[in-house]
Amino acid sequence: MPLAYWCVLIAALLPYPLAKYAKSGTASDNRYPREDYDNLPSRHRRAYAAHQNALETFPFFAAAVVIAVTMGAPAVVVNLLAALYILLRIAHALFYIFNKPPLRSAAFAAAMAVNVAIFVLPAFR
């Protein structure tokens, strides 16, 4: 199985530690779990926002990887770009949590550019 597919799994799981961190150290009512987020400390609210963003960006990444691999893009390049995407998404989450907006935006834009590159790779084979 290509490394890029493992990166899809990592990207799929990445939002959940962020949500766990967002809720850590708080009394939470599991009957209404989403109502607690407004009362979280700011760093934890930012972790929840990073969680949401990771969920929002995942479908495009997963589709881009599957399309690139199935359409015959060079596996080495897809694997490299997929790993870079994961690193950028982790950086994005950390910049979000630690309130570094310019770096967060740069990581987001770079990850999106990598994602587009993965998607269009088959057009250049």
C-alpha positions as CSV (number, residue, x, y, z in Angstrom):
1,M,0.0,0.0,0.0
2,P,1.4,3.4,-0.9
3,L,2.6,5.8,1.8
4,A,0.1,8.3,0.5
5,Y,-2.7,6.0,1.6
6,W,-1.3,5.8,5.1
7,C,-1.2,9.6,5.0
8,V,-4.9,9.6,4.2
9,L,-5.5,7.5,7.4
10,I,-3.4,9.9,9.4
11,A,-5.3,12.8,8.0
12,A,-8.6,11.1,8.8
13,L,-7.5,10.5,12.4
14,L,-5.8,13.9,13.0
15,P,-8.9,15.8,14.0
16,Y,-9.7,13.6,17.0
17,P,-6.6,14.3,19.2
18,L,-7.4,18.0,18.6
19,A,-10.9,17.5,19.8
20,K,-9.7,15.5,22.8
21,Y,-7.2,18.3,23.7
22,A,-9.9,20.9,23.3
23,K,-12.1,19.1,25.9
24,S,-9.2,18.2,28.2
25,G,-9.3,19.6,31.7
26,T,-12.9,20.6,31.6
27,A,-16.1,19.2,33.1
28,S,-18.0,18.0,30.1
29,D,-21.6,16.9,29.8
30,N,-21.6,14.1,27.3
31,R,-25.3,14.5,26.6
32,Y,-24.6,17.9,25.0
33,P,-20.9,17.7,24.1
34,R,-20.9,20.6,21.6
35,E,-22.5,23.0,24.0
36,D,-19.3,23.0,26.1
37,Y,-17.0,24.6,23.6
38,D,-18.1,28.2,24.2
39,N,-16.9,27.9,27.8
40,L,-13.5,26.6,27.0
41,P,-10.3,28.5,27.6
42,S,-9.1,30.3,24.4
43,R,-6.3,27.8,23.6
44,H,-8.8,25.0,23.8
45,R,-11.3,26.8,21.6
46,R,-8.6,27.2,19.0
47,A,-7.9,23.5,19.2
48,Y,-11.5,22.9,18.5
49,A,-11.4,25.2,15.5
50,A,-8.3,23.3,14.3
51,H,-10.3,20.1,14.7
52,Q,-13.1,21.5,12.6
53,N,-10.6,22.7,9.9
54,A,-9.0,19.3,9.8
55,L,-12.4,17.7,9.2
56,E,-13.2,20.3,6.5
57,T,-10.0,19.8,4.5
58,F,-9.9,16.0,4.7
59,P,-12.3,15.1,1.9
60,F,-10.3,17.1,-0.7
61,F,-7.0,15.5,0.4
62,A,-8.4,11.9,0.4
63,A,-10.0,12.4,-3.1
64,A,-6.8,14.0,-4.4
65,V,-4.6,11.1,-3.3
66,V,-7.0,8.4,-4.6
67,I,-7.3,10.2,-7.9
68,A,-3.6,10.7,-8.3
69,V,-2.8,7.1,-7.4
70,T,-5.5,5.5,-9.5
71,M,-4.7,7.8,-12.5
72,G,-1.1,6.8,-12.6
73,A,0.7,9.7,-11.1
74,P,4.3,8.9,-10.0
75,A,3.9,7.1,-6.7
76,V,7.1,8.6,-5.3
77,V,5.9,12.1,-5.9
78,V,2.4,11.4,-4.5
79,N,3.9,9.9,-1.4
80,L,6.3,12.8,-0.9
81,L,3.5,15.4,-1.4
82,A,1.1,13.4,0.9
83,A,3.7,13.3,3.7
84,L,4.4,17.0,3.2
85,Y,0.6,17.7,3.5
86,I,0.5,15.8,6.8
87,L,3.4,17.8,8.2
88,L,1.8,21.1,7.1
89,R,-1.6,20.1,8.6
90,I,0.1,19.3,11.9
91,A,1.9,22.6,11.8
92,H,-1.4,24.3,11.0
93,A,-3.0,22.8,14.1
94,L,-0.1,23.8,16.3
95,F,0.0,27.3,15.0
96,Y,-3.8,27.5,15.6
97,I,-3.5,26.3,19.2
98,F,-0.6,28.5,20.0
99,N,-2.3,31.6,18.4
100,K,0.1,32.3,15.5
101,P,-2.3,33.5,12.8
102,P,0.2,34.5,10.1
103,L,2.0,31.1,10.4
104,R,-1.3,29.3,10.6
105,S,-2.5,30.9,7.4
106,A,0.7,30.2,5.6
107,A,0.6,26.5,6.7
108,F,-3.0,26.3,5.5
109,A,-2.2,27.9,2.1
110,A,0.9,25.7,1.7
111,A,-1.2,22.5,2.5
112,M,-3.9,23.6,0.1
113,A,-1.3,24.2,-2.7
114,V,0.2,20.7,-2.0
115,N,-3.3,19.2,-2.2
116,V,-3.9,20.9,-5.5
117,A,-0.5,19.6,-6.7
118,I,-1.4,16.0,-5.8
119,F,-4.8,16.4,-7.6
120,V,-3.3,17.7,-10.8
121,L,-0.2,15.3,-10.9
122,P,-1.9,12.8,-13.3
123,A,-2.3,15.6,-15.9
124,F,1.5,15.9,-16.2
125,R,2.5,12.2,-16.5
